[in-house]
Amino acid sequence: IAPTSVAISVTPLAPALLPVDRSPLANGMIATLVGAMSALAYCRSTLVGLQQIVSANWRNVWGTTATLALLLAALALGSLLHYAPTPLLILGLTVAGTILTCVFMIQGLLRIDLPRRSSTGLRVVIGYAAPLYAGNLVQFLNYSLDVFLVAAFVGAREVGLYALAVALSQLLWIVSNSVAFALLPRVASGPPIEGAADAARLTRITLLISVAGAATLALIASPLVHIVYGQAYAEAVPALLALLPGVVAFTAVKVLAAYMVGLGRLRVNLIVSLIGLCATLSMDLILIPRLGAVGAAIASTASYSLSAIVTVRWAMKLAGLPAREFILVQRKDLVVARNALRRIAR
């Protein structure tokens, strides 16, 4: 990636394909960062697939800490020498930190007795990955398309408000993303009955945590935005409040998507993503010209909720469990959560 980016930057095609205000060195470093992040994601996913989840998480923490230490050291040195670190220097340190994190992950893989050769053919790998890639691409459009439509219909100001609302609301997905990351290899490697029970339990616990987080965020949203971002972004709060119900509902999609991928039902997520994208696009075209950022938030909530309904119904069919098993928190779930908090405290 990096050599290609550098080569393009010195050709007449550069203004059309690359940012015109960046040097060839900067473009090459950005391309290197993308490549390093891809390698890091591959190594981490391999560790998780081998059930080395704790090792993968700790090595990610070590790498992130090292990257942060490099950046803080550069800022401190610049302060002592009365020299402001340039964006290029910060970018270089970020690249170095990402490569270092990748090295940590590779060390973790080298500690495991891996098979020297794989019997899985390239056709099988592509056949497995293609629906996942297509589903992720459609879901990315579902996340991002409304931003472009807001810009097209109501301008950059509303884009700024909506982008802030999206960034704050999606903080609630930290838990569901982590749960899904750990659930997928467990379902793929274990008995289907246990996988169904785990998916149902984790879905309802994650929904409970998301509801609590959304309620807290709704209560503190106005003062939080005012203190951190200033009064100019106060109008982002209505869009944030409109997004929260949909973001909570979509936590079920994230967890159950991992369950379905673990079962090998790869096309289900693609179908759900297509349904969500169609709902987002149609409602965006109706609501954004009238309501701006709030209209985009309402459309996203409706799309996320529809995706959640379709996903839960599909999971019910695959798992052979009623809807309440995926939605309604049970007393034993609270016991599990309490014991987990005690272990973390110790």
N, C-alpha and C positions, 0 to 999 in steps of 0.2 A: 504493500500500500504506500509506504513512504517514498520509495524511488519513483513510483508512478506519479504521486502528487508533485514531487520536485520536478520531474520531467515536464509535466503539464504546465507548471508555473513559469517556465521559460519559453513557452510557445505562444502563438497568437490566440490560442483557445483559452488561455488563462483567465481573461476577464469574464468569460461566459461560464466557467466551471469552478473558479476559486475566488475567494474574496480579494478584491483588488488592492485593499489597503494592508495586506500581509505580505511579508517577505517570503522567498522560497524556503528559507530556513524555518520560519514559523509554520508554513504549510506542511513541511516535512515532519516537524515535531508533532503537529496535530495528528497527522496520519500515523505516526509511530505510536502515539497515545491510543488511537483507535485500535491498532493492531495488538498492543499490549493488553488493553481491556478485553479484547476478544479472547486472547490466550488465557487471561486470568479467569474469565467466565468459564472457559472450557475446563481448566484445571479444577476449579472449585466445584463445578457440576460433577466432574468425575469423582472427586472425593465424596461428595454427598451421595452419589449413586452407589458408592461402595460402603455406605452407612458410616462414613467417617465425618459425621456432621459437626461434632464438637471440634475436631481437628481443623476442619475447614473454617469454622467460625473464628477460632483463636488465631489462625494464620492470617485471616482477613483483618482481625483487630491489630495484630502486629504490624502488618503492612500499612494500614491506615494511620496508626500511631507514628510509624517511621516517616510517612509522607507529611504529616502534620508537624513533626519535629523539624524536618528539613525546611518547611515554610516558615516556621517560627524562628529558626536560627537565621534564615536569610533576612527576615524583618528586623531581628535584634542587631545583627551585624550592620545592616543598612542604617539603623538608628545611631549606632556608635560612630559610624564613618560619615554620617550625614549624607547618606546615599539612598535614594528611594529605589527599591528593587523594581526592575522593569517587568512588564507583562511577559516578555520573552523568558526572563530568568524564572519567574514563577511557573510558567508553562514547562520549562525544562525540569524543574524540581518535581513537578507533578508527574511528568513522564518517568523520572527516575524512581519515584515512590511507587508508581504502578508496576514498573518492571521488578522492583524489589519484592512487592507483594506476590507477583507471579512466581518469583524464585522460591518464596516461602511455600507456596502451594505445590510447586514441583518437588521440593524437599519432602513434603508430606506424601506425595505419590511414590517417591523412591523408597519410602519406609515400608511400603506395602508390597507383598509378593504378587505382582501382576502377571498375567499370562503374556508370554512373549509374542504370540501371534493370536489374532482374532479370526474365528471361523465365519464371522458375519461379513457377507459380501457388500460391496458398495451399493448395489441395487437395493438391498434390504435397508441399509442406512438411509438412503435417499427417500425410499418409500415411507419410512417412519418419520423422517424429519420434514418432508414437504408439507403435509397437512398442518403440522405445528407451526412451520414458518408462515404459511398462508393465514392461519388463524391469528398469529401474533401481528402480522401486517395489517389485517383487517381491524384488529383491536386497537392498534396504534392509530389508525385513521379515525376510529371511534373516539379515542381520547383527544385527538388533535384537530380534527376537521372543523369543529365549532370555533376554534380560535381564528382560523382563516375566514370563516364566514362572518364572525363578529367584525374583523378588520374590514371586510368588503362592504358590509352593510352600515356599520355605525362608527368606524374609525378607530384610530390607535388608542384613544383615551379609554374606550370601553374594553379594548384588548388588555390594557394594563390592569384594569379592575378585575376582569374575568380571570386573567392569568394568576393574580394573587389569590383569588377565591379558590381556584383549582389547586394551587400549590398547598394552601392551608388545609383544605378538605382532604386531600389525598395523604396527608400525614396519618390518617386513620388506617391506611392500608399497610402500614409498617408491620403490624401484627399478622394480618392475613397473608401477606407475602412470605413472612417467615414461616408461618404454619404450613403453607402450601409447599414451600421449599423442602421442608422436612417430611411432609406426608407422602409426596410422590414416590420416593424410593421405597418407603415402607409398604405402600400398596402394591407396587410392582413386584416386590420380592416376597410378599406374604400371602397367606390364604385369602381368597376373596371375601369370606365372611368377616374376618378380622378387619380387612380393609374397609368394608362398608361400615362397621361399627365405629372404627376410628374416624372415618370421614364425617359421619353424622355427629359424633360427639364434638369433634374439633370445630365443625361448622357452627353448631349452636353456641359453643363457648366463645368463639371468635365474634359471632354476632352480638353476644352480650357485652363483650369488651368494647366493640365498636359503638354500640348504643351508648354506653357510659362515656366513651371518649367524645362522641358527637354532642352529647348533652353538655359536657364540660366545655367543649369548644364553643358551643352556641352561647353559653353564659359569659364567656370571657372574650368573645370575638371582638366586640366593639372597643373595649379598652386596649386589648392586645394590638389590634391594627393601629389604633391611635398612637400608642407608645412606640411601637417598633417601626411603623412605616410612615406615620404622620397623618395629619388630618386630611391631606389630599387623597388618601386611599380609603376614607371612611365609607364611601359609596360602594366599596367592594363587599361590605358586610351583608347586605341583602342577597347578593348572589351566592355568597358562602352559605348562608342559611338555607337557601333553596337547593344547594347541592348536597347538603349533609344527608338527607334521607336516602338519596340515590347511592351515595358513597357507602353508607351503611349496608344497604341491600346488596351492593356489589361485592362485599366481603365474602358472601356465600358463593358467588361465582368463582372467586379466586381460589377458595379452598376446594370446592367441588371440581374445578377444572383440573387440579392436580390429581384428584381421585380418578377422574375419567381417563386422563393420560396414563396413569398407572395401570389401568385396566386395558390399555391399548385402544380405547375408543377415541381416537385422535380427531375424527371428523366432527364429533359432537361440538367441540369448542369452536371449530370453524363455522358451523351452522349458527351457533349462539352468537358469535361475533358478527356474522352477516345480518342476523335479525336486529341486533343492537345498532349496527351502523345504519341500516335502513330507517329505523325509528329515529335515530339522532338526526339524520339528514332531513327527513320530512318535517320533523317538528322544528328544527333550526330555521328552515326556510319560512315557517309560519311565525315563529315567536321572536327571532332576533330582530327583524326590522321594526317590530312594535315595542319590544321590551329591552332590547340591547343585551347587556351582560346577564341580567336576570332571566331573560328569555332563554339564553343559551344554557343557563344553570337548570332551569325547569325542564328543558328538552333532555339534558343529560340525566337528570333524576328519573325522568320517565323511561329513558332508554335503559339505564342501569337496572331499574326495577323490573322492566320486562325481561331483561336478560336473566335476572335472578329467578324469576318465576319459571322461565323455560328450563333453566339449569337444574333447579330443585326438582321439578317434575321428571326430568330425565334421570337424575340421580335416584329418585324414588323407584323408578322402573328398574334400574340396574341393581340397586341394593336390595330391593324387595322390602323397603321400609316405608312407613307412612310419613306424611309431611311433618308431623309434630316432632319426629325424631331428629329432623334437621333444623328446626326452628325454635322449639320450646325448651328452655333450659330446665334441667332436672336437678333434683336435690343432690344426686351423686356428682354432678358436674361441679357444684359449689365445693364439695368435699375435695375433689381433685384439684381445683384451683387453690383452695386453702393450703393443701399439702405442698403444692408446687411453690407457693409464696414462702412457706416455711423453709423449704429446701434452699431457695434463693437467699433468704435472710441468713441462714447458717453459712 
